[in-house]
Amino acid sequence: MFMKIKLQILFTSFACLLFLSNYLFAQDGLRDVSVYKVGDRKEFWTWNLTVMPPEDFKLQATCRGVGENVYVFVSDDVWDVNVCQQDIEKIITTFDHSTPEGSIDKDKGIYEILTETFGSPPDVDDDNRIYFLISQLGEYRGHHFDGYFRFFDELEGKHSNHTEILYLDCDDPSGDYYLGIIAHEFQHLIHWQYDRNEAGWIGESLSEVAMILCGFYTDQKHVIKYLNNTDSSLVSKRHIVDYGACLLWGTYIYERLGIEFLGNLVREEENGIKGFQNTLKSMNIEDGFSGVFGDWLVANYVCNNIVKDEKFRYKSIQLPITPTIKHFFTLPVYETGKVNGYAADYLKFSIERVKDKKLRITFESDCPDDFLIKIIRVYNDDLSNPGVEDVVLNEQIETFDVSGVGVDCREIVLVVSVLKTTKEPIPYSFSASLIPCAETVLSQ
């Protein structure tokens, strides 16, 4: 089975990056004017994705549908083979008029939901509709391509279509998964209008939450992959991102900071964390990036429908699994570990049923200022109200205690992360043991 991926292509020496996206804006408000009608044929430049870097070639396609905001062209070789008229009708309906029950407004199409959220897309050709080109996108080394947006088409050039165009694969083109791809790519195109140099992880987070806003929680496989290995960076200087982390992060900031924040982040000229901080400041939100990021890591562990504190749970989605943990059933314990920048390790200590004990943890690292550490206390009789504490590391070797464990609280989780991008994982070590509560606390 091929792994289906959404690529953002930016040519490097061998790997290419697919800037994904979608859609077209109206010309002078005249949405009833169409350049093409059903049955018209057109030649497009596209990519051969079976080689890297992709090769440009021309493709013949026929217009199979015209909506208020879209032309749907289909490659002649897949019409009535992979794509039929019923697919065209569903694509147009979903883009122009209505979305699934899980969307923020089922009576609005993808176009309306996302333009209201993120802003207007570009319009380089003075055409009042976007082009969808459905064809066989193919695969490269076992990776099957779902869809993409070429920013080259927004520029004049030898192989540019010089129009707003979204390229879609012909495999089940009107299924929820591929309708979600349309939402995903559409956000990228809108983002191109406002900020062409945005960090990849921000762009992908916003495109993943665009899918959620439109009712398509169809990237759960990426969420499962991430939760099975949370030592995968959310923030990356490269254009290779973890889609599962981005989906969770995009959904979390939407729920935590509001839908207006998403549009303001798109229109913020600065990129990455700096742009995120600027957006918080412009909206007079007191939270900082590191605080929101730390709470997000906690939410990914404790998230369930009964958690009372909204900053530690999701409302729009359910997590299919819990994060992978390192679980310690007996104490004392001494262990070493490594964690990547803006990733996380979850260290779980199961405490025996004892009275008047506290858990003493000694944490050691060469760069204590870079670490973010959270303690999660899960209470036996009240799963809805986990206790969350921050740990500040002032020294390379820091000792801190968690009191009142063993009776009401028999599960302690240490969340370990690093607040900087890293080429290699950062090593650390820790020890944990139970001591009597009467003993003097070394450090809190």
C-alpha positions, -999 to 999 in steps of 0.1 A, spaced: 0 0 0 13 34 -10 16 61 16 -4 91 5 12 124 12 6 161 5 38 177 -7 49 213 -7 76 215 -34 104 240 -34 133 229 -55 164 219 -37 194 199 -50 174 167 -53 143 169 -32 115 191 -43 89 208 -23 53 211 -34 37 243 -23 1 230 -19 -30 251 -24 -63 259 -41 -89 283 -57 -98 315 -75 -112 348 -66 -140 366 -85 -134 393 -111 -152 425 -103 -179 405 -85 -192 390 -117 -194 353 -106 -219 344 -134 -193 350 -162 -174 319 -172 -146 316 -197 -152 279 -202 -183 257 -205 -187 220 -201 -172 202 -230 -144 227 -237 -109 213 -240 -78 230 -227 -40 222 -225 -23 226 -192 13 225 -180 17 200 -152 43 179 -135 55 144 -140 59 133 -104 73 99 -110 108 115 -112 125 141 -89 128 169 -96 94 168 -114 94 173 -151 71 197 -169 48 183 -195 15 193 -213 -17 175 -205 -50 176 -224 -81 179 -203 -118 186 -208 -141 209 -187 -166 186 -170 -182 211 -146 -186 248 -139 -195 261 -105 -198 295 -90 -161 295 -80 -146 267 -100 -139 250 -133 -134 213 -130 -112 199 -158 -105 162 -160 -77 145 -179 -92 127 -209 -76 94 -201 -93 91 -166 -128 103 -175 -154 76 -170 -126 54 -157 -116 70 -124 -139 101 -126 -176 103 -134 -202 130 -135 -214 123 -100 -179 131 -87 -179 165 -105 -213 174 -90 -202 165 -54 -169 184 -58 -187 216 -70 -214 213 -43 -189 209 -15 -166 237 -27 -195 262 -35 -224 254 -12 -222 229 17 -198 209 39 -203 179 62 -221 181 96 -188 184 114 -178 217 97 -182 250 115 -211 258 91 -226 230 70 -245 255 50 -214 270 36 -189 255 11 -152 252 14 -147 285 -5 -169 306 18 -156 290 51 -120 295 43 -121 329 27 -140 342 57 -114 326 80 -81 333 61 -88 360 35 -90 363 -2 -69 342 -27 -49 358 -55 -62 364 -90 -34 367 -115 -55 359 -146 -86 381 -140 -108 350 -142 -136 347 -117 -131 309 -111 -103 286 -100 -93 256 -121 -93 221 -107 -73 197 -128 -80 161 -120 -55 135 -134 -33 106 -124 -6 122 -103 13 90 -99 39 80 -73 76 83 -65 94 56 -45 63 44 -29 48 78 -21 15 85 -38 6 121 -45 -28 134 -35 -28 170 -47 -7 201 -49 -6 238 -58 24 252 -78 32 287 -69 49 289 -103 14 292 -118 11 325 -100 41 338 -119 48 344 -156 71 318 -170 77 292 -198 58 264 -180 34 284 -160 -4 282 -165 -6 317 -151 -38 310 -133 -51 298 -100 -51 261 -104 -52 231 -80 -40 197 -92 -59 167 -78 -54 130 -81 -81 109 -98 -83 83 -71 -118 87 -55 -118 124 -62 -151 132 -45 -144 111 -14 -141 129 19 -103 124 19 -99 142 -14 -124 169 -5 -103 175 25 -73 179 2 -91 207 -16 -96 225 17 -59 219 26 -46 232 -7 -70 262 -8 -55 275 25 -20 274 9 -31 295 -20 -47 321 2 -16 321 23 5 327 -8 -15 359 -13 -4 373 20 29 357 30 50 338 5 78 330 29 59 315 58 76 286 77 65 253 64 52 240 98 30 271 102 16 268 67 9 231 71 -7 236 105 -31 261 90 -39 239 61 -46 209 84 -70 230 105 -86 243 73 -97 207 68 -111 205 103 -130 237 99 -146 223 68 -155 190 85 -128 167 72 -109 150 100 -94 127 74 -58 128 83 -61 107 114 -34 83 101 -9 112 105 -22 119 140 -17 82 149 18 82 135 27 113 155 13 101 188 32 68 183 64 89 182 60 123 198 98 128 196 90 144 162 95 181 160 65 205 154 88 234 146 113 228 117 136 250 97 132 226 69 101 221 46 96 185 58 70 186 85 51 162 107 15 164 94 1 148 125 17 173 148 6 201 125 -30 189 125 -31 188 163 -13 221 167 -35 239 141 -66 226 158 -54 235 193 -45 271 184 -79 275 167 -97 263 198 -74 280 223 -69 314 206 -99 317 183 -107 316 146 -97 353 142 -62 344 153 -59 321 123 -66 348 98 -44 373 116 -15 348 115 -19 344 78 -16 381 73 13 385 96 44 393 76 69 378 100 73 340 99 75 310 122 76 316 160 83 353 156 52 358 134 32 337 160 44 360 188 36 391 168 0 379 162 -5 372 199 8 407 207 -14 424 180 -45 408 195 -35 416 231 -33 379 240 -11 376 271 0 340 263 34 334 248 44 308 222 63 286 247 33 287 272 8 277 245 32 250 232 37 235 267 -1 234 273 -5 217 239 19 190 249 -2 184 281 -34 184 261 -21 157 238 -16 134 269 -46 142 291 -71 150 264 -106 134 268 -141 147 270 -143 150 308 -112 172 313 -126 205 328 -98 228 318 -104 238 282 -67 245 275 -60 208 281 -86 193 257 -98 194 221 -135 201 213 -134 197 175 -116 163 173 -110 132 193 -75 117 195 -75 82 181 -48 69 205 -29 82 235 8 92 231 35 66 235 51 68 269 81 55 288 64 38 317 81 31 350 63 7 374 90 4 401 111 29 419 138 40 423 148 44 387 177 60 368 174 65 331 189 85 302 170 99 272 172 122 242 146 146 228 144 167 197 137 203 196 99 211 199 92 174 203 83 156 235 90 126 257 63 114 282 78 97 313 51 80 334 57 69 370 31 45 385 32 50 423 25 22 447 -3 27 473 15 43 502 9 72 526 30 103 533 53 99 504 66 122 477 83 116 444 117 131 442 131 136 407 166 147 398 170 159 362 204 165 346 212 182 313 240 203 298 217 230 286 190 234 313 178 268 300 166 251 267 143 226 284 106 228 289 94 205 317 58 199 328 45 176 356 11 161 352 -6 147 383 -35 123 375 -58 118 404 -74 83 409 -109 96 417 -110 127 395 -97 122 360 -114 154 349 -90 176 369 -53 167 363 -28 189 381 -2 205 359 30 222 372 59 239 355 94 230 364 122 256 360 157 242 356 182 266 370 211 243 372 225 214 351 215 191 380 181 201 394 161 182 420 123 187 426 96 170 445 60 160 438 42 157 471 11 139 482 15 108 459 7 72 466 -30 74 477 -51 99 458 -25 104 431 -8 73 418 2 85 383 28 112 376 38 121 341 69 142 333 67 160 299 101 168 286 107 191 256 134 214 242 125 250 232 148 253 202 153 237 168 180 210 169 199 190 143 203 161 167 183 151 198 194 167 231 205 142 258 193 142 294 192 119 324 170 116 354 164 96 386 132 91 405 125 77 440 99 78 467 109 95 500 90 103 532 70 136 531 87 146 563 121 148 546 133 183 537 125 194 502 157 201 483 142 221 455 107 229 443 
